[in-house]
Amino acid sequence: VLVIKSEKRLYLIKDGERFASFRVTFGGDPEGHKEQRGDQRTPEGRYTLGHKNINSSYYKSIYISYPNADDRKSASRKGVDPGDNIMIHGQPNGWEWASPVTQLFSWTDGCVALTNYNMDLVWESVDPGTPIEIRP
């Protein structure tokens, strides 16, 4: 999985080739790497997709392995909590109807959000352990 924040895109890749592309949105302050809890930034770097949660507060979610060791070290040097619970997810439960609007602006706390339809496609295409790279 490749996410390019400046393009607002999530790409699915197999054998080095992009085979799907989805519009995504990010945290309320999307520019820059996530540094601490509450900064509303989406992390940048290489991570791994973790477990899938079908009973999420959002329409399905897949955990991203943020914070990694480097993120924890950086936060520790700054004396801050790096935060956690960064995910790829669909719309908030009960708000599916709003996805044409919510995909136009940054609204998450640092997650990568898709429409529910696109979340279904990503959900079916990736397994826990899949690498994800998030670029500026």
N, C-alpha and C positions, 0 to 999 in steps of 0.2 A: 504494500500500500504506500502510495506517495501522496502527500498533501502539500500543496503550494499555496501558502497563505495569500500572497500577492495576487494570485489568479483566482482565489476563492474556489479551488477545485480539489477534489479527491480523485485520484487515479487508481484503478486496480491494474496490477501488472502481473503477467505470467510469462515466464521464459524471456524476460527482458523487454517485452512488448506491452504497451498500454492497451488494454482491451475494453475498458470502461472509464467514463469520466462523469463526475457528479458535481453540481454546484453545492457548496457548503458555506456555512457561516461559523463564526468563532466567538471568542469572548468579547465583552464590551469594550476592551482596550486592546485590539488585535495586534498592533505592531509591537515587535520585540518579543523576546523569549520570556516565558513565565519565570518569575523569580521568587514569588512568595504568595501564600494564601491570600485571596481577596484582590489580587491585582488585575483580575479579569483578562489575563493574557493566556494564549494558547502556547504550550511549550514548543520549542523548535529543537530538532535533533533526531537521533535514532532511538527508537523504542521498540517494544514488542506488544502485540495485542494480547490481552489476557482473556479472562473468562467472559462469556456472554451472559447477559442478564435479561431474560425475557420478562421479568416482573419489575422492571425499572420504573422510576417515576416519569421517565420519558419512554417513547415508543422504542423499545428494545435499546440495549446499550452494550457496547464492547469496551472493556477497560483498556486503557493505554498505560504502559508501565512507567509513567511519570509519578514520582521523581526517581531518576536513576541515581547512581552513586555520585556522579558529577554534580547533579542538581542538589543533592543533599549537602555535599561539601560546600558548594557555593552559598547555599542558604545559611549553613552553619557559620561560615566566615562573616556573613552579614548580620548574624544574630536574628534571623527570621525563620518562620515556618515555611517550607517550600510549597505546602499545600498538597493535595492528592485528589483522587476521584476524577481524573481527567478521562473522558470517554468519547467515543464516537456514538452518537445517538440520534434518534428521530425527534419528533416534536413532543412537547410536554403532553402528557396524557390529558385528554379532554380538549386540546387545542389544535387538533389535526386540521380543522377547517381553516386555520390561520396561516398555514405554511406558505401560501403564495406571498404573504406579507412578511412573515418572520424570516424568510430566506433573503430578504432585501437588506437587512441590517444585522449588526453584531449584537447578540443578546445573551449568549451563554456566559457561564462563569470561567470559561477557559476550554470548554469542550469543542468538538467538531460536530456540528449539527447538520442533518440532512432532512429532506422530506421523508415521510414514512414510507412512501413507495420506494424511494432510493435506498432507504435504510434496509428494506427487505432484500434488495439486490446485493448490497454489501454484506449483510448478514449471511446470505446463502453462499457468498463467494470466498469468505475468509474463515480460517480456523484459529483458535487460540494458538499462540506461538508464532503467528505471522509477523514478520518485521514491518514496521511502519516508520517512514521518514517524514518529518514535518520540516519544510523549508520556509524561510521568510517569504 
